[in-house]
Amino acid sequence: MITKKQLEAKLAELKSDYVRIQGDMDKLEYVRGRVSSAEEQLIRLEDEIKEINKKLDDIR
């Protein structure tokens, strides 16, 4: 079974990825690049973050 500490570590990792991709997306928009794949990644990360938060709520 996954521990609370493992979930919290995964959550921190996902949030870090989210911020990085969001920054990349801002740069792509600035140079009129394609942002659709970055948007898809952000949506996926949001879903994962929600899932981990739910698991953490269940543990508490």
C-alpha positions in Angstrom: 0.0 0.0 0.0 1.2 3.5 -0.8 2.0 5.7 2.2 0.9 9.2 2.9 4.6 10.3 2.6 4.8 8.7 -0.9 1.6 10.4 -2.0 2.9 13.8 -0.7 6.1 13.3 -2.6 4.3 12.4 -5.8 2.0 15.5 -5.3 5.1 17.8 -5.0 6.6 16.2 -8.1 3.4 16.7 -10.1 3.0 20.3 -9.0 6.6 21.0 -10.0 6.0 19.5 -13.4 2.8 21.5 -13.7 4.7 24.8 -13.0 7.5 23.9 -15.5 5.1 23.0 -18.3 3.0 26.1 -17.7 6.2 28.2 -18.0 7.1 26.3 -21.2 3.6 27.0 -22.5 4.0 30.8 -21.8 7.2 30.8 -23.8 5.6 28.9 -26.7 2.7 31.3 -26.8 5.1 34.2 -26.9 6.9 32.8 -30.0 3.5 31.6 -31.5 4.5 27.9 -31.0 2.1 25.0 -30.6 0.7 24.8 -27.2 -1.8 22.0 -27.6 0.5 19.3 -26.3 1.5 21.4 -23.3 -2.2 22.0 -22.6 -2.9 18.3 -22.8 0.0 17.6 -20.3 -1.4 20.3 -17.9 -4.9 18.6 -18.0 -3.4 15.2 -17.4 -1.3 16.6 -14.4 -4.4 18.3 -13.0 -6.3 15.0 -13.1 -3.4 13.2 -11.4 -3.1 16.0 -8.7 -6.9 15.7 -8.0 -6.5 11.9 -7.7 -3.6 12.1 -5.2 -5.4 14.8 -3.2 -8.4 12.5 -3.0 -6.2 9.6 -1.8 -4.6 11.9 0.8 -8.1 13.0 2.0 -9.1 9.3 2.4 -6.0 8.7 4.5 -6.6 11.6 6.8 
